[in-house]
Amino acid sequence: WSFKKYRVPELIQILKRQQLERLRSSLDTQTNKVRFACEDKCVILDFDVAANFRFRCPECGLIMEQKENCASDIKALKQQITRLEKEIR
């Protein structure tokens, strides 16, 4: 194993692109999917997964309810995406 200093910028770009894809996926989930969470917010699941658990939290067993999409969360995700896109260019 050896450290190749000349590859650091390339690896940073790869990590930023991966983070950008995760943020875009998260934004898609936040804006386009119905999500469910228990009162304690142990986990947040989309409709299909929540239905598989019969709308009971797999962590604590409480009944899960539909979670509203939070405008501030969506705005923050969009800002992070914009910032990363500028950094990658």
Z-matrix of the N, CA and C atoms (Angstrom, degrees):
N
C 1 1.447
C 2 1.507 1 108.11
N 3 1.316 2 116.69 1 132.74
C 4 1.464 3 119.87 2 177.81
C 5 1.527 4 109.44 3 -141.58
N 6 1.303 5 114.32 4 150.99
C 7 1.456 6 121.76 5 -179.98
C 8 1.520 7 108.66 6 -89.61
N 9 1.313 8 116.13 7 122.32
C 10 1.462 9 120.92 8 -179.90
C 11 1.523 10 108.17 9 -108.43
N 12 1.309 11 114.17 10 92.82
C 13 1.461 12 121.39 11 -174.20
C 14 1.530 13 112.67 12 -56.68
N 15 1.305 14 117.12 13 -34.61
C 16 1.461 15 120.65 14 -177.53
C 17 1.536 16 112.48 15 -65.74
N 18 1.343 17 117.95 16 -17.51
C 19 1.471 18 121.43 17 -179.02
C 20 1.531 19 112.96 18 -90.42
N 21 1.320 20 117.70 19 -7.44
C 22 1.466 21 121.00 20 -175.84
C 23 1.537 22 112.20 21 -55.85
N 24 1.325 23 120.45 22 -50.32
C 25 1.475 24 119.21 23 179.92
C 26 1.537 25 112.65 24 -58.63
N 27 1.319 26 116.25 25 -40.39
C 28 1.467 27 120.71 26 178.77
C 29 1.532 28 110.88 27 -62.68
N 30 1.311 29 116.71 28 -43.82
C 31 1.461 30 121.22 29 -179.50
C 32 1.529 31 111.56 30 -67.00
N 33 1.316 32 116.64 31 -36.84
C 34 1.468 33 120.34 32 176.61
C 35 1.528 34 109.76 33 -62.62
N 36 1.331 35 117.06 34 -42.38
C 37 1.468 36 120.81 35 178.01
C 38 1.532 37 111.30 36 -62.45
N 39 1.321 38 116.77 37 -40.91
C 40 1.470 39 121.10 38 178.25
C 41 1.521 40 110.00 39 -62.00
N 42 1.323 41 116.89 40 -45.08
C 43 1.466 42 120.65 41 179.51
C 44 1.528 43 111.31 42 -63.67
N 45 1.318 44 116.91 43 -39.69
C 46 1.467 45 120.50 44 178.76
C 47 1.525 46 110.98 45 -65.53
N 48 1.333 47 117.49 46 -39.94
C 49 1.472 48 120.34 47 177.80
C 50 1.527 49 110.88 48 -64.45
N 51 1.326 50 116.16 49 -40.23
C 52 1.466 51 119.93 50 178.00
C 53 1.529 52 110.65 51 -63.95
N 54 1.324 53 116.39 52 -42.64
C 55 1.461 54 120.44 53 178.35
C 56 1.531 55 110.26 54 -63.67
N 57 1.327 56 116.69 55 -39.63
C 58 1.461 57 121.44 56 178.75
C 59 1.531 58 110.76 57 -61.49
N 60 1.320 59 117.23 58 -42.61
C 61 1.469 60 120.54 59 178.09
C 62 1.526 61 111.32 60 -63.74
N 63 1.329 62 117.20 61 -40.17
C 64 1.468 63 120.55 62 177.61
C 65 1.528 64 110.71 63 -63.76
N 66 1.331 65 116.61 64 -41.70
C 67 1.465 66 120.36 65 178.92
C 68 1.528 67 111.34 66 -64.95
N 69 1.329 68 117.06 67 -41.54
C 70 1.467 69 120.46 68 178.40
C 71 1.527 70 110.95 69 -63.99
N 72 1.317 71 115.78 70 -40.64
C 73 1.464 72 120.19 71 177.70
C 74 1.525 73 110.61 72 -63.58
N 75 1.321 74 115.86 73 -42.47
C 76 1.459 75 120.74 74 178.73
C 77 1.529 76 110.76 75 -63.92
N 78 1.317 77 117.18 76 -41.18
C 79 1.467 78 121.27 77 177.86
C 80 1.525 79 110.28 78 -62.84
N 81 1.319 80 116.89 79 -42.52
C 82 1.462 81 121.08 80 177.79
C 83 1.525 82 110.40 81 -60.04
N 84 1.314 83 116.32 82 -44.38
C 85 1.462 84 120.92 83 179.05
C 86 1.521 85 110.61 84 -63.46
N 87 1.326 86 116.46 85 -44.38
C 88 1.470 87 121.05 86 -178.45
C 89 1.526 88 111.86 87 -62.60
N 90 1.328 89 116.95 88 -36.69
C 91 1.462 90 119.41 89 -173.08
C 92 1.527 91 114.16 90 -95.45
N 93 1.331 92 118.22 91 -25.14
C 94 1.464 93 119.69 92 -170.68
C 95 1.524 94 116.12 93 -116.43
N 96 1.296 95 118.58 94 -6.43
C 97 1.459 96 119.48 95 -175.65
C 98 1.524 97 111.25 96 -121.87
N 99 1.321 98 114.37 97 148.30
C 100 1.459 99 120.65 98 174.65
C 101 1.522 100 106.63 99 -82.47
N 102 1.330 101 115.91 100 128.67
C 103 1.463 102 120.26 101 -177.04
C 104 1.514 103 109.93 102 -120.09
N 105 1.321 104 114.72 103 153.36
C 106 1.458 105 121.36 104 -178.10
C 107 1.518 106 109.88 105 -129.56
N 108 1.340 107 115.33 106 145.11
C 109 1.463 108 121.47 107 177.90
C 110 1.520 109 108.69 108 -146.67
N 111 1.327 110 115.65 109 152.86
C 112 1.463 111 119.73 110 174.44
C 113 1.534 112 108.17 111 -81.80
N 114 1.304 113 116.09 112 174.52
C 115 1.461 114 121.34 113 -179.37
C 116 1.529 115 111.55 114 -59.55
N 117 1.343 116 116.58 115 -35.88
C 118 1.465 117 121.21 116 -179.00
C 119 1.528 118 113.04 117 -83.73
N 120 1.336 119 116.71 118 -6.54
C 121 1.471 120 123.15 119 -179.20
C 122 1.530 121 112.11 120 56.35
N 123 1.332 122 115.66 121 42.25
C 124 1.471 123 120.91 122 177.34
C 125 1.526 124 110.40 123 -59.54
N 126 1.329 125 115.32 124 -47.66
C 127 1.465 126 122.11 125 178.13
C 128 1.524 127 108.11 126 -142.44
N 129 1.327 128 115.05 127 157.55
C 130 1.461 129 121.29 128 173.91
C 131 1.524 130 106.18 129 -120.26
N 132 1.339 131 116.12 130 123.89
C 133 1.459 132 121.35 131 -174.51
C 134 1.520 133 110.52 132 -123.78
N 135 1.347 134 115.98 133 150.69
C 136 1.458 135 118.22 134 173.80
C 137 1.526 136 109.00 135 -78.25
N 138 1.318 137 116.12 136 173.67
C 139 1.463 138 121.01 137 -172.30
C 140 1.526 139 112.57 138 -56.60
N 141 1.333 140 117.15 139 -48.15
C 142 1.466 141 120.53 140 -175.89
C 143 1.521 142 112.22 141 -60.48
N 144 1.312 143 117.03 142 -45.36
C 145 1.467 144 120.45 143 -179.03
C 146 1.524 145 110.21 144 -68.73
N 147 1.332 146 116.33 145 -42.62
C 148 1.470 147 119.75 146 178.55
C 149 1.529 148 110.46 147 -61.02
N 150 1.334 149 116.83 148 -40.17
C 151 1.467 150 120.47 149 178.47
C 152 1.525 151 110.87 150 -63.31
N 153 1.331 152 116.98 151 -38.52
C 154 1.469 153 120.37 152 177.72
C 155 1.523 154 111.59 153 -60.73
N 156 1.306 155 116.83 154 -31.38
C 157 1.469 156 121.46 155 178.02
C 158 1.530 157 111.23 156 -91.87
N 159 1.340 158 116.29 157 10.39
C 160 1.470 159 122.61 158 -178.79
C 161 1.533 160 111.61 159 56.99
N 162 1.321 161 114.71 160 35.79
C 163 1.459 162 123.30 161 177.75
C 164 1.527 163 112.53 162 57.71
N 165 1.326 164 115.08 163 33.84
C 166 1.468 165 121.82 164 172.37
C 167 1.520 166 107.31 165 -117.51
N 168 1.319 167 115.79 166 136.51
C 169 1.459 168 121.07 167 -178.79
C 170 1.531 169 109.58 168 -61.51
N 171 1.332 170 117.80 169 127.53
C 172 1.463 171 120.07 170 179.01
C 173 1.531 172 112.66 171 -69.43
N 174 1.321 173 117.29 172 -15.75
C 175 1.466 174 121.16 173 -179.40
C 176 1.525 175 112.51 174 -89.23
N 177 1.344 176 116.32 175 -49.71
C 178 1.471 177 119.36 176 -172.93
C 179 1.530 178 114.13 177 -116.35
N 180 1.335 179 117.61 178 -13.01
C 181 1.455 180 120.74 179 177.94
C 182 1.520 181 115.37 180 87.37
N 183 1.333 182 118.11 181 -3.17
C 184 1.467 183 120.58 182 178.18
C 185 1.528 184 110.34 183 -70.42
N 186 1.324 185 115.88 184 156.12
C 187 1.460 186 120.92 185 177.88
C 188 1.529 187 108.77 186 -69.75
N 189 1.330 188 115.06 187 136.90
C 190 1.458 189 121.03 188 179.63
C 191 1.522 190 109.40 189 -92.71
N 192 1.331 191 115.65 190 143.77
C 193 1.457 192 122.05 191 178.33
C 194 1.521 193 109.23 192 -123.29
N 195 1.330 194 114.92 193 157.16
C 196 1.453 195 119.39 194 179.82
C 197 1.520 196 109.88 195 -62.29
N 198 1.322 197 115.78 196 135.78
C 199 1.460 198 122.23 197 -178.74
C 200 1.526 199 108.08 198 -102.91
N 201 1.300 200 115.91 199 128.21
C 202 1.462 201 120.85 200 178.78
C 203 1.527 202 110.02 201 -71.95
N 204 1.333 203 115.77 202 145.50
C 205 1.456 204 120.10 203 174.83
C 206 1.522 205 108.18 204 -73.02
N 207 1.301 206 116.14 205 125.95
C 208 1.458 207 122.28 206 -176.19
C 209 1.533 208 109.68 207 -90.07
N 210 1.311 209 116.42 208 119.51
C 211 1.465 210 121.42 209 -177.94
C 212 1.523 211 111.61 210 -59.81
N 213 1.326 212 117.86 211 -36.68
C 214 1.470 213 119.80 212 -179.24
C 215 1.528 214 110.97 213 -68.79
N 216 1.341 215 117.52 214 -35.09
C 217 1.470 216 120.49 215 176.63
C 218 1.526 217 110.52 216 -65.63
N 219 1.328 218 115.97 217 -42.94
C 220 1.464 219 120.86 218 -179.94
C 221 1.524 220 110.21 219 -64.46
N 222 1.322 221 116.71 220 -42.41
C 223 1.470 222 120.86 221 178.93
C 224 1.527 223 110.51 222 -62.67
N 225 1.327 224 117.09 223 -43.12
C 226 1.468 225 121.23 224 179.72
C 227 1.527 226 110.81 225 -63.39
N 228 1.329 227 117.15 226 -41.43
C 229 1.464 228 120.45 227 177.83
C 230 1.524 229 110.87 228 -62.31
N 231 1.328 230 117.18 229 -43.68
C 232 1.463 231 120.80 230 179.32
C 233 1.527 232 111.15 231 -62.24
N 234 1.327 233 116.92 232 -38.95
C 235 1.464 234 120.61 233 178.45
C 236 1.530 235 110.82 234 -66.01
N 237 1.321 236 116.76 235 -42.08
C 238 1.466 237 120.31 236 178.45
C 239 1.526 238 110.68 237 -63.69
N 240 1.330 239 116.64 238 -40.52
C 241 1.464 240 120.97 239 178.93
C 242 1.525 241 110.11 240 -63.22
N 243 1.319 242 117.18 241 -45.79
C 244 1.467 243 121.48 242 179.60
C 245 1.526 244 110.94 243 -60.79
N 246 1.332 245 116.45 244 -44.48
C 247 1.465 246 120.66 245 -179.91
C 248 1.529 247 111.07 246 -61.69
N 249 1.328 248 116.59 247 -45.62
C 250 1.464 249 120.25 248 -179.23
C 251 1.525 250 111.63 249 -66.38
N 252 1.324 251 117.09 250 -38.99
C 253 1.465 252 120.05 251 178.57
C 254 1.525 253 110.52 252 -60.69
N 255 1.330 254 117.12 253 -40.05
C 256 1.467 255 120.87 254 177.90
C 257 1.525 256 111.14 255 -65.87
N 258 1.333 257 116.61 256 -39.82
C 259 1.465 258 120.78 257 -179.77
C 260 1.524 259 111.61 258 -66.31
N 261 1.315 260 116.82 259 -35.10
C 262 1.465 261 120.83 260 -176.59
C 263 1.525 262 111.28 261 -73.29
N 264 1.323 263 117.69 262 -31.80
C 265 1.473 264 120.92 263 -178.77
C 266 1.473 265 113.34 264 -62.14
